[in-house]
Amino acid sequence: MMPLGEPFYRRKVEQIQTKLDDDNLDGMLLIDTHNVMYASGFIHTESERPIGLFIPKSGAPALFVPLLELENAGDTWIGDIRTYFEYPGETYPVNWMVEEAGVKNLAIDHVSHDVFMTLGDGVTTSNMVNQMRWVKEPEELEVIKQAARYADYCLEQVLENAGDIIRDGGTELDILRQCIGATSEKMKSEIGEQFRLRKGAVVGTVHSGPRAALPHGSPIARQPLMGETVIAGIGASVAGYHAESGATFVVGDADDDTMHCLKAAKDCDETAIAALKAGATCASVNEAALAVLKEAGLGDAIRHRIGHGMGIQGHEAPWLAPGDNTILEPNMVFSNEPGIYRPDKDGYRLIDTMIVTDGDAIVPSRFLAEHPPEQRILKI
């Protein structure tokens, strides 16, 4: 139930308490599922029944859970567990949690406007913990790196097996089924219980030909054809932390236009990695990377930003995107996703996981570095 270990979560609570003292707050109530997991290690399934973690300015935290979660919550390190019976209840669960907290100045991380208006004076909102999650601890970075290795392994399976699958009449779904299945078995054998802590420990998509022009394309029973591009995007999670790897393959052979796009995407990827430096802004990384595609004459084929933050959520702030002027700090984690989309023709996307450092970025995703465009041809 505590994938990173009790010392990690105790440290998170202490860090939050220090910030509460600095902000003259008496306590904080975490309702957001991912924030609760981040600060407590209580891995649970989000539902209509809210779960709360109350962290006082000093002293031990308390978990507020529906009665049906009592035994599961008891497996955590937190000794103070309080329950409500059901949702929505005669007293709404969040109102009950605020009453149980019993402090004058309380911050809450996530609440609907209508509920917030019933909470009374002294309750404010705060994104403090969301922002804490931006900069990862060593334990978090280690499992993110491990997740990236599994995402890479899934791409290796595509490179090794997709050509045979297509030659035998197989489809996008068959390619995805094989690579996800092989990776899942590897994860189960190597990390066991950690694999089962969260559903969907490895997920992905494979889409090809004109459908590769859909940035969020889904696999269907379509056989990729000679000369077409095949995009494989893979996400993996270990101990609840995410990483991504992705590549564009070509069936049989790549013509000059296809190679031009593959190389432009590669150059874009490498530019983003070079620009990801502590002190730079998120927006500046996006601008530098996408400028490469524009210079290659592919500006009209850009459909999205270069990347997003990753951690407990597969997509989380901050964003490598226009308008996000967050200053990069060491140990922030981002995806790097050059995308080229030409409707009714083809599409290209690469994905790396990147970690900000005091120097050059660390890239735990190694598939693209080890397999340049010329090596991503699926032989039929």
C-alpha positions in Angstrom: 0.0 0.0 0.0 3.0 2.3 0.4 5.1 1.9 -2.8 7.8 4.4 -2.0 8.1 3.4 1.7 7.0 5.1 4.9 10.0 7.4 5.3 9.1 9.1 1.9 5.5 9.8 3.0 6.5 11.1 6.4 9.0 13.4 4.7 6.2 14.7 2.4 4.0 15.5 5.4 6.8 17.3 7.2 7.5 19.4 4.1 3.8 20.3 3.9 3.7 21.2 7.6 6.7 23.6 7.1 4.8 25.3 4.3 1.7 25.6 6.4 3.6 27.3 9.1 5.1 29.7 6.6 1.6 30.6 5.3 0.1 30.9 8.8 -2.3 28.0 8.1 -3.4 25.6 10.9 -3.8 22.7 8.6 -4.5 21.4 5.0 -7.1 19.0 3.7 -6.1 17.1 0.6 -9.1 15.8 -1.4 -7.5 15.4 -4.8 -6.9 11.6 -5.3 -3.4 12.1 -6.6 -2.4 14.5 -3.8 -3.7 12.0 -1.2 -1.6 9.3 -2.8 1.5 11.5 -3.0 1.4 12.5 0.7 0.2 9.3 2.3 1.0 6.4 0.0 -2.7 5.3 0.2 -3.2 3.8 -3.2 -7.0 3.8 -3.9 -9.5 4.0 -6.7 -11.1 7.3 -7.2 -14.9 7.3 -6.8 -17.8 9.5 -5.9 -16.9 8.9 -2.2 -14.2 11.4 -1.4 -11.1 10.4 0.6 -9.3 13.1 2.5 -5.9 13.5 4.1 -5.8 16.1 6.9 -2.4 17.5 7.7 -2.3 19.7 10.8 0.4 22.4 11.2 2.0 20.1 13.8 1.3 16.5 14.9 0.1 13.4 13.1 -2.1 13.4 10.0 -5.5 11.8 9.7 -7.1 9.9 6.9 -10.8 10.5 6.3 -12.4 7.6 4.4 -15.8 6.0 3.7 -16.4 3.1 6.0 -16.0 0.6 3.3 -12.4 1.7 2.9 -11.5 1.3 6.6 -9.5 -1.9 6.3 -7.6 -0.7 3.2 -6.7 2.6 4.9 -5.5 0.5 7.9 -2.7 -0.9 5.8 -1.0 2.5 5.6 1.4 4.1 8.1 -1.3 6.6 9.3 -2.7 5.7 12.7 -5.6 8.2 12.8 -8.3 6.9 10.5 -11.8 8.4 10.7 -14.8 7.2 8.7 -18.1 8.4 7.4 -20.8 6.0 6.4 -21.8 6.8 2.9 -22.0 9.4 0.1 -23.7 11.9 -0.1 -24.8 11.5 3.5 -26.9 13.7 5.7 -23.7 15.8 6.1 -21.7 16.0 2.9 -18.4 14.2 3.3 -16.2 17.2 2.6 -18.1 19.3 5.1 -17.7 16.5 7.6 -14.0 16.4 7.0 -13.7 20.1 7.6 -15.6 19.7 10.9 -13.3 16.8 11.9 -10.2 18.9 11.1 -11.4 21.4 13.6 -8.9 24.1 12.9 -9.5 27.8 12.4 -7.4 28.4 9.2 -7.7 25.5 6.8 -6.5 25.2 3.2 -8.1 22.7 0.9 -6.7 21.6 -2.4 -9.7 20.6 -4.5 -13.4 21.4 -4.0 -16.3 22.3 -6.2 -17.5 25.9 -6.0 -20.9 25.0 -4.6 -19.4 22.9 -1.7 -16.7 25.6 -1.0 -19.5 28.2 -0.5 -20.9 26.0 2.4 -17.6 25.6 4.2 -17.6 28.9 6.1 -15.0 31.4 7.1 -11.4 30.3 7.5 -11.4 27.8 4.7 -9.3 28.7 1.6 -8.0 26.9 -1.4 -4.4 26.1 -2.2 -2.4 24.4 -5.0 0.6 24.1 -2.7 0.8 20.3 -2.9 0.2 20.2 -6.7 3.2 22.5 -7.0 5.3 20.4 -4.7 4.7 17.4 -7.0 6.5 19.3 -9.9 9.9 18.6 -8.4 10.6 14.9 -7.8 12.5 13.2 -5.0 15.1 10.6 -5.7 12.7 7.8 -4.9 10.2 9.1 -7.4 12.9 9.6 -10.1 14.0 6.0 -9.7 10.6 4.5 -10.4 10.0 6.9 -13.2 13.3 5.7 -14.8 12.2 2.2 -14.3 8.9 2.9 -16.0 10.7 4.5 -18.9 12.7 1.3 -19.4 9.5 -0.8 -19.6 8.0 1.7 -22.1 11.2 1.3 -24.2 10.9 -2.5 -24.0 7.4 -2.3 -25.4 8.8 -0.4 -28.4 11.5 -3.0 -28.8 8.8 -5.5 -29.1 7.2 -3.5 -31.9 10.5 -3.2 -33.8 11.1 -6.9 -33.4 7.7 -8.3 -34.1 5.5 -5.8 -36.0 7.0 -6.7 -39.4 6.1 -10.4 -39.0 2.7 -9.5 -37.7 1.9 -7.3 -40.7 3.2 -9.8 -43.2 0.9 -12.5 -41.7 -2.1 -10.2 -42.1 -2.1 -8.7 -38.6 -3.5 -5.4 -37.7 -2.8 -2.4 -35.4 -4.6 -4.2 -32.7 -2.5 -7.3 -33.1 0.7 -5.3 -32.9 -0.5 -3.5 -29.8 -1.7 -6.8 -28.2 1.7 -8.4 -28.7 3.8 -5.6 -27.3 1.6 -4.8 -24.4 1.3 -8.5 -23.5 5.0 -9.1 -23.6 5.8 -6.0 -21.5 3.1 -6.8 -19.0 4.6 -10.3 -18.5 8.0 -8.8 -18.0 6.8 -6.3 -15.5 4.9 -8.9 -13.5 7.9 -11.2 -13.3 10.3 -8.4 -12.3 8.4 -6.1 -10.0 5.5 -8.3 -8.9 3.3 -6.6 -6.4 4.3 -3.2 -7.6 2.8 -4.1 -10.9 -0.5 -4.8 -9.3 -0.7 -1.6 -7.2 -2.2 0.3 -10.1 -4.4 -0.8 -13.0 -3.0 -0.2 -16.5 0.7 -0.5 -15.6 1.4 -0.4 -19.3 -0.8 1.1 -21.9 -0.4 2.2 -25.5 -1.7 2.9 -28.9 -0.7 1.9 -32.4 -2.1 3.7 -35.4 -1.0 3.8 -39.0 -1.2 5.3 -42.5 -3.7 8.2 -42.8 -4.9 7.5 -39.3 -1.5 8.3 -38.0 -2.5 12.0 -38.7 -4.8 11.8 -35.6 -2.8 13.0 -32.6 -5.0 10.8 -30.3 -5.6 8.0 -32.7 -6.8 4.7 -31.4 -5.9 1.2 -32.8 -8.4 -0.6 -35.0 -8.4 -3.8 -37.0 -6.5 -2.2 -39.8 -3.5 -3.8 -41.5 -0.7 -1.3 -42.1 0.4 -1.1 -45.7 3.8 -0.9 -47.4 5.4 2.5 -47.1 3.0 3.7 -44.4 4.0 5.1 -41.0 3.1 3.3 -37.8 3.0 5.4 -34.6 3.5 3.5 -31.3 3.0 5.5 -28.2 3.6 3.7 -24.9 3.0 4.7 -21.3 4.2 2.7 -18.3 3.8 3.1 -14.6 5.8 1.7 -11.7 4.6 2.3 -8.1 2.1 4.7 -9.5 4.6 6.9 -11.3 4.5 7.4 -15.1 6.9 7.6 -18.0 6.4 7.5 -21.8 8.3 6.4 -24.8 7.1 6.5 -28.4 8.4 6.1 -31.9 7.3 6.2 -35.6 8.1 3.2 -37.7 7.8 2.7 -41.5 6.5 -0.4 -43.1 8.9 -1.9 -45.7 10.7 1.2 -47.0 10.7 5.0 -46.5 10.7 7.4 -49.4 12.5 10.8 -49.3 9.5 12.7 -48.0 9.0 10.2 -45.2 12.7 10.3 -44.2 12.6 14.1 -44.2 9.7 14.0 -41.7 11.4 11.4 -39.6 14.6 13.3 -39.4 12.8 16.6 -38.7 11.1 14.9 -35.7 14.4 13.6 -34.5 16.0 17.1 -34.7 13.0 18.5 -32.9 13.3 15.9 -30.1 17.1 16.6 -29.7 16.5 20.4 -29.6 13.9 20.0 -26.8 16.4 17.9 -24.8 19.1 20.5 -25.3 16.7 23.3 -24.3 15.5 21.6 -21.1 17.8 23.4 -18.6 17.3 24.7 -15.1 16.4 28.4 -15.3 14.7 28.2 -18.7 11.0 28.5 -18.9 8.6 25.8 -20.0 7.4 28.0 -22.9 10.9 28.6 -24.2 11.6 24.8 -24.5 8.4 24.5 -26.5 9.3 27.4 -28.7 12.8 26.2 -29.4 11.6 22.7 -30.3 8.7 23.5 -32.5 10.9 26.1 -34.4 12.8 23.1 -35.8 9.6 21.7 -37.4 8.7 25.1 -38.8 12.2 25.5 -40.3 11.8 22.1 -42.0 8.6 23.4 -43.7 6.3 21.4 -41.4 4.7 24.3 -39.4 1.3 23.6 -40.8 1.5 20.0 -39.5 2.0 21.0 -35.9 -1.1 20.1 -33.8 0.2 20.3 -30.1 2.8 21.5 -27.6 6.1 19.7 -27.2 5.4 18.1 -23.9 3.8 17.9 -20.4 4.8 17.1 -16.9 4.7 13.6 -15.6 4.6 11.9 -12.2 1.8 10.4 -10.3 -0.4 11.4 -13.2 0.6 10.7 -16.8 -0.3 14.3 -17.7 0.3 16.9 -15.0 1.6 20.5 -14.6 3.7 22.2 -15.6 3.4 22.2 -19.4 6.0 22.6 -22.1 3.6 24.8 -24.0 2.9 28.4 -25.0 1.8 30.5 -22.0 3.5 28.4 -19.3 6.3 30.5 -18.0 7.2 28.2 -15.1 10.9 28.3 -14.4 12.5 24.8 -14.8 14.1 23.3 -11.7 16.2 20.2 -11.3 14.2 17.0 -10.9 11.2 18.1 -12.9 10.0 15.4 -15.3 8.5 16.0 -18.8 7.5 14.2 -21.9 9.0 15.3 -25.2 6.6 14.7 -28.1 7.5 16.0 -31.5 4.4 15.6 -33.7 3.9 16.0 -37.4 0.3 15.4 -38.6 -0.7 15.6 -42.3 -4.5 14.8 -42.6 -5.5 12.1 -45.1 -1.8 11.3 -45.6 0.3 10.3 -42.6 1.6 11.2 -39.2 4.8 11.1 -37.1 5.3 11.3 -33.3 8.2 10.6 -31.1 8.1 10.5 -27.3 11.0 10.7 -24.7 10.8 11.1 -21.0 13.2 13.9 -19.8 14.5 14.9 -16.4 15.7 18.4 -15.7 19.1 18.7 -14.0 21.6 21.4 -13.1 23.4 20.5 -16.4 22.2 18.5 -19.4 18.8 16.8 -19.2 18.7 13.1 -18.4 16.7 11.1 -20.8 15.7 7.7 -19.3 13.9 6.8 -22.5 16.6 5.3 -24.6 14.8 3.7 -27.6 15.0 6.8 -29.9 18.7 7.4 -29.1 19.5 3.8 -29.8 17.3 3.5 -32.9 17.6 6.4 -35.4 15.1 6.7 -38.2 17.0 4.4 -40.6 16.6 1.6 -38.0 12.9 1.9 -37.5 12.0 0.3 -40.8 9.7 -2.7 -40.3 10.9 -5.4 -42.7 8.1 -7.3 -44.4 
